[in-house]
Amino acid sequence: MTNLKLLTAGFAALVFAGCSQMTVLRTQEMRAVGAEVNQRVDSVSIRLQAQNDSLRAELEASQLAQKRMQAEITMLSRRVGDESERNDSRQEEIIYRLDMLLGKSDKILAKKVVVSGAPAAPVSMDSLEREAEKLVEAEAMFNTARSDYHRGEFKLAYSGFKQVYEQMKEGELAENSLYWMALCLIDVAQIDKAKKVFARMSEAFPDGQKTCPALFKLSTLYGEECDINKQKQYLQKILSTKSCEKSAEFEQAAEMLQEILEKEDKKSAGEPVERCVPVVREPVKPTSRKSTTNNASEPTASATAESTEAAL
């Protein structure tokens, strides 16, 4: 009986020892599996982090590209706006030229009417086109001459204005050309010729836009020469010209004439007055390169006076 118990106890101990060894083995296997799982999780986490970083970089690049696209769209919008404004300006210029052309065509049609009252032959489109081309060419020459004047190229500008006048003969461009011709003559100290151009311009265009400024220029030039009677004559002419009533020259003429009359009253009363000293004008020096034109177009020779009179 005792031996049986001992045998049973030994068997039990053996069983327990085997179970304990199996438990250790199972624990080691589970730890190995857990470590592998953790390693795989770490690997997946690293891949996910890399993908997340890649997606973030792509998103940032997409946002940057979107900002650049918005900037380009803004620039394109501005360019379209600028181009639209330029097109509007061109359209206005075309409309203006068409209006001038229509006004010119009306004058042409009026000239074609026979004195007896009989209707004239219809004006051809070729004639109107030639008139339009003539007007556009004259405007271009006038703008070029005015640019030459502002650059100090007075002789070259004079030649350009004279050419415009000889081509047009009448109208606003012709009047403006004569006015600027006189300014050129003043700047090269050809005062007598300038006075002649101003006087004839005011006679040829009594209601023109430049008549009042021309009369005031004449009064100023005669005042610089101490020819007070002539100065008063042109100041009074400004004050008596209806088209000058709302001009700046009208107020200036009234003030200057008042000063002259007050000075004459003082002189008549025996009061001391300031003596008039003639002003000697010197030619204005060009502000840019010298003109390369020949002497035939310069308003300094005696031939210029003859050509000016012929042009008028």
PEKADA-V925264 format. One record per pair of residues at least 6 apart in sequence whose C-alpha atoms are under 7 Angstrom apart, sorted by the first residue. I is the first residue (numbers start at 1). J is the second residue. D is the distance in Angstrom with one decimal. If there is no record, write none. Layout:
I/J/D ; I/J/D
This chain:
101/132/5.9 ; 105/128/6.5 ; 112/120/5.6 ; 113/119/5.7 ; 113/120/5.0 ; 114/120/6.2 ; 138/164/5.6 ; 141/160/6.4 ; 141/164/6.6 ; 142/160/6.7 ; 142/161/6.1 ; 142/164/6.4 ; 145/157/4.4 ; 145/160/5.0 ; 145/161/6.0 ; 146/157/6.4 ; 148/154/6.8 ; 148/156/6.6 ; 148/157/5.2 ; 149/157/5.2 ; 151/286/7.0 ; 151/287/5.9 ; 151/288/6.0 ; 152/286/4.1 ; 152/287/5.1 ; 152/288/6.4 ; 153/286/5.9 ; 153/291/6.4 ; 154/184/5.2 ; 155/297/7.0 ; 155/298/5.1 ; 155/299/6.3 ; 156/291/6.7 ; 156/293/6.9 ; 158/181/5.2 ; 158/184/5.8 ; 159/297/5.5 ; 161/177/4.9 ; 161/180/6.9 ; 161/181/6.1 ; 162/177/6.6 ; 162/181/6.8 ; 164/174/6.7 ; 164/177/6.6 ; 165/174/4.6 ; 165/177/5.7 ; 165/178/6.9 ; 166/311/6.3 ; 168/174/5.7 ; 175/201/6.8 ; 175/205/6.9 ; 176/210/6.9 ; 178/197/6.7 ; 178/201/6.5 ; 179/198/6.6 ; 179/210/6.9 ; 182/194/4.5 ; 182/197/5.8 ; 182/198/6.3 ; 185/191/6.5 ; 185/193/6.8 ; 185/194/5.3 ; 185/299/6.8 ; 186/194/6.0 ; 187/283/5.5 ; 187/284/5.3 ; 188/283/4.3 ; 188/284/6.1 ; 189/281/5.9 ; 189/282/5.7 ; 189/283/4.9 ; 193/305/6.7 ; 195/218/6.1 ; 198/214/5.5 ; 198/218/6.9 ; 202/211/5.1 ; 202/214/6.8 ; 205/211/6.8 ; 207/243/6.4 ; 212/238/6.4 ; 212/244/5.8 ; 212/249/6.4 ; 213/249/6.5 ; 215/234/6.0 ; 215/238/6.6 ; 216/235/6.8 ; 216/249/6.5 ; 218/234/6.8 ; 219/231/4.3 ; 219/234/5.3 ; 219/235/6.1 ; 220/231/6.9 ; 222/228/6.9 ; 222/230/6.2 ; 222/231/5.3 ; 223/231/5.5 ; 224/278/5.4 ; 224/279/5.1 ; 225/278/4.7 ; 225/279/6.2 ; 226/276/6.0 ; 226/277/6.8 ; 226/278/5.6 ; 232/257/6.5 ; 235/253/5.3 ; 235/257/6.5 ; 238/244/6.2 ; 238/250/6.2 ; 238/253/6.9 ; 239/245/7.0 ; 239/250/6.0 ; 244/250/5.9 ; 263/273/6.7 ; 266/273/7.0 ; 267/273/6.3
